[in-house]
Amino acid sequence: MLTNPNTLGLFDSQVAEIADLVHEAGGLIYLDGANMNAILGITRPGDFGADLMHFNPHKTFSGPHGGGGPGAGPICVRDFLADYLPGPVIVREGDEYRSHTPSKSIGRVRSFFGNVGVLIRAYIYIRTYGKEGLRKVSEDAVLGANYLLSKVRHIMDVPHGDRCMHEFVASAKRLKKEKHLSAMDLAKRLLDYGFHAPTVYFPLVVEEAVMVEPTETESKETLDAFAQALFRITEESGDLIEDAPHSTKISRPDDVAAARKPVLKWTDGE
């Protein structure tokens, strides 16, 4: 399995050669379609040599992604794998549709339909934008990410690439060494500035990672404000940052205790 563009926001231009090597060895390529919002209408995953892949509607086609869901992941396969798909699948015959279970299918997987609401939303999003509109979505996502990268690299190191696709991964390693300001500190303090904190400490190949993905919908004003907030945080006192966020009901929960002793139900008054 591979992701292209990858989590660092880089496009691997040798992906087709990698796929050829895997195929020569008798393997298959599964493409993680998490980052298709960077290449809509620009390049095709099938040309990468992928044999099967999934799309992430919550990243690429506007589906909600808060709290870990709701999620949905349509699977696309090459024709020689069609007989192995979970069933039933809907096939078209003339002007009619019917339910069909592929000949080598393992049968039904969970609820079959998936999250219908998310998929309908994605379908409407695709039809509304159309071919040219979807390409513009990716162009705007890549432009916004690179614009923000040019602003952030003066505040934090960006160890992989001078340019990116839809996202980039900065590092607070130098800030932690010089100012005792960690990636988590940045994320917590950004909440006080009104920004949803970016993903931190992922991917693991970047120390003190801060993964930033502005998407296609953010304005230049918002991107400028985000960069300015990061800069202001680096100039603040350690005491102010260590206790952040100050504007939320809960500041810094005990993550270890929460993992070891999870509270899985709501109790009135607590």
C-alpha positions in Angstrom: 0.0 0.0 0.0 1.2 3.5 -0.7 -0.1 7.0 -0.6 0.5 9.5 -3.4 0.7 12.4 -2.7 2.0 11.2 0.6 1.5 12.4 4.2 4.5 14.8 3.9 2.6 16.5 1.0 5.0 15.3 -1.6 4.1 13.7 -4.9 6.3 10.7 -5.9 6.9 11.1 -9.6 8.4 7.5 -9.7 5.2 5.9 -8.5 4.6 4.1 -11.8 8.1 2.6 -11.8 7.5 1.4 -8.2 4.2 -0.2 -9.3 5.9 -1.9 -12.2 8.5 -3.5 -9.8 5.8 -4.7 -7.5 3.8 -6.2 -10.4 6.9 -7.9 -11.7 7.3 -9.6 -8.4 3.7 -10.8 -8.5 2.3 -8.2 -6.1 -0.6 -5.8 -6.2 -0.6 -2.0 -5.4 -3.2 -0.7 -3.1 -3.4 3.1 -3.2 -4.5 5.0 -0.1 -6.7 7.6 -1.7 -6.4 10.0 1.3 -4.9 12.9 -0.6 -6.8 13.0 -3.8 -7.8 16.6 -3.1 -4.4 17.5 -4.4 -4.7 15.9 -7.9 -8.4 16.1 -8.9 -8.6 16.6 -12.7 -4.8 16.7 -12.9 -3.6 13.1 -12.9 -5.3 9.7 -12.6 -4.5 7.1 -9.9 -4.9 4.3 -12.5 -1.9 5.8 -14.4 0.1 5.2 -11.2 -0.3 1.5 -11.7 -2.6 1.1 -8.7 -4.8 -2.1 -8.8 -7.3 -1.0 -6.1 -7.8 2.1 -4.0 -10.3 3.9 -1.8 -11.4 7.5 -1.8 -11.7 9.6 1.4 -14.9 11.7 0.8 -14.2 13.5 4.1 -11.0 15.0 2.6 -11.6 15.1 -1.1 -15.4 15.6 -1.4 -16.4 17.8 1.5 -17.7 15.1 3.9 -17.5 15.9 7.6 -14.5 14.5 9.6 -15.0 15.7 13.1 -14.7 13.3 16.0 -13.3 10.5 13.8 -16.3 10.4 11.5 -18.7 9.8 10.0 -16.6 8.2 7.4 -17.2 6.4 4.1 -14.7 4.9 1.7 -15.7 3.9 -1.8 -13.4 1.2 -3.2 -12.3 1.2 -6.8 -10.6 -1.8 -8.4 -9.3 -2.9 -11.8 -11.5 -5.2 -13.8 -9.6 -8.4 -13.0 -10.5 -7.9 -9.3 -14.2 -7.2 -9.8 -15.2 -10.8 -9.1 -13.7 -10.5 -5.6 -15.6 -7.4 -4.5 -17.9 -7.7 -1.4 -21.5 -8.1 -2.4 -24.1 -7.2 -3.3 -23.1 -4.6 -5.9 -25.4 -2.6 -8.2 -25.0 -3.3 -11.9 -26.6 -1.5 -14.8 -28.3 -3.4 -17.6 -29.6 -1.1 -20.2 -31.8 1.4 -18.4 -32.3 -0.8 -15.4 -30.3 -1.6 -12.3 -30.1 -4.8 -10.3 -28.4 -6.2 -7.3 -25.6 -8.7 -8.0 -23.1 -10.7 -5.9 -19.7 -11.2 -7.7 -18.8 -14.8 -8.3 -15.8 -14.9 -5.9 -17.2 -12.5 -3.4 -16.9 -13.1 0.4 -20.4 -11.7 0.5 -21.9 -8.8 2.5 -19.5 -6.6 4.6 -21.2 -5.0 7.6 -24.1 -2.8 6.5 -23.3 -2.8 2.8 -24.6 0.7 2.0 -22.0 2.5 4.1 -22.8 6.0 5.4 -25.4 7.0 2.8 -25.6 10.6 3.9 -21.8 11.2 3.4 -21.9 9.5 0.0 -24.9 11.5 -1.2 -23.1 14.7 -0.1 -20.0 13.7 -2.0 -22.0 12.9 -5.1 -23.7 16.3 -5.0 -20.4 18.0 -4.5 -18.9 16.3 -7.5 -21.9 17.1 -9.7 -22.0 20.7 -8.6 -18.3 21.4 -9.3 -18.1 19.4 -12.5 -14.9 18.4 -14.3 -13.3 21.9 -14.4 -14.5 22.8 -11.0 -12.9 19.8 -9.3 -9.6 20.6 -11.0 -9.9 24.2 -9.6 -10.5 22.6 -6.1 -7.1 20.9 -6.3 -5.3 23.9 -7.7 -6.6 26.1 -4.9 -5.7 23.5 -2.2 -2.1 23.2 -3.5 -1.8 27.0 -3.9 -3.1 27.6 -0.4 -0.7 25.0 1.1 2.3 26.4 -0.7 1.4 30.0 0.3 1.1 29.0 3.9 4.3 27.0 3.7 6.1 30.1 2.5 4.9 32.0 5.6 5.5 29.2 8.1 9.0 28.2 7.1 10.2 31.5 8.6 8.8 30.4 11.9 9.4 26.6 11.9 11.6 24.3 9.9 10.0 22.4 7.1 12.5 19.5 6.6 11.0 17.8 3.6 10.6 19.9 0.4 10.6 23.5 -0.5 7.2 23.0 -2.2 4.3 20.8 -1.4 1.0 19.5 -2.7 -2.1 19.9 -0.5 -0.3 19.8 2.9 3.1 20.1 4.5 4.7 19.0 7.7 6.6 21.5 9.8 8.8 20.8 12.8 8.9 22.5 16.2 12.2 20.7 17.0 14.2 24.0 16.9 11.6 25.9 18.8 11.6 23.2 21.5 15.3 23.4 21.8 15.6 27.2 21.8 12.4 28.3 23.5 11.0 25.1 25.1 8.0 25.3 22.8 6.7 21.9 21.7 4.4 21.0 18.9 1.7 20.3 21.5 2.2 23.7 23.0 1.7 25.3 19.6 -1.5 23.3 19.0 -3.0 24.1 22.4 -2.2 27.8 22.2 -3.7 28.1 18.7 -7.1 27.2 20.1 -7.0 30.5 22.0 -6.5 32.3 18.7 -9.6 30.6 17.3 -7.9 28.1 15.1 -8.6 24.3 15.1 -5.2 22.9 15.9 -3.4 21.0 13.2 -2.3 17.4 13.6 0.8 17.0 15.7 3.4 14.3 16.2 2.4 12.7 12.9 4.0 11.5 10.7 6.6 9.9 13.0 9.4 10.6 10.5 9.4 14.3 11.5 10.4 15.2 15.0 7.9 17.5 16.8 5.7 17.3 13.7 3.0 19.9 12.9 1.0 18.7 9.8 -0.8 21.6 8.2 -3.5 21.2 5.5 -5.4 24.4 4.8 -7.8 22.8 2.1 -9.2 24.7 -0.8 -11.7 26.8 1.1 -9.5 29.0 3.2 -9.0 32.6 2.2 -5.7 34.4 2.0 -6.8 36.5 5.0 -7.3 33.3 7.1 -3.9 31.9 6.0 -2.2 35.1 6.9 -3.9 35.2 10.3 -2.9 31.6 11.0 0.8 32.3 10.2 0.6 35.5 12.3 -0.8 33.5 15.2 2.0 31.1 15.0 4.6 33.9 15.1 2.9 35.6 18.0 2.9 32.3 20.0 6.7 32.0 19.5 7.1 35.4 21.2 4.9 34.7 24.2 6.0 33.8 27.7 6.5 30.2 28.7 4.0 30.3 31.5 1.3 31.6 29.3 1.8 28.8 26.7 2.3 26.0 29.2 -1.2 26.5 30.6 -2.9 27.0 27.2 -5.6 26.8 26.1 -7.2 29.4 28.3 -10.4 29.8 26.4 -11.7 26.2 26.7 -13.5 24.5 29.5 -10.8 21.8 29.7 -7.2 22.9 29.3 -4.9 19.9 29.2 -6.4 16.6 30.1 -4.3 13.7 31.3 -3.9 11.8 28.1 -2.3 8.8 29.8 -5.1 8.5 32.4 -7.7 8.9 29.7 -6.2 6.1 27.7 -5.9 3.7 30.7 -9.2 4.6 32.4 -11.5 5.8 29.6 -15.0 7.1 30.6 -17.2 5.6 28.0 -20.6 6.9 29.1 -22.0 10.3 30.1 -23.2 10.8 33.6 -25.6 13.6 34.5 -23.9 16.2 36.6 -20.3 15.2 35.8 
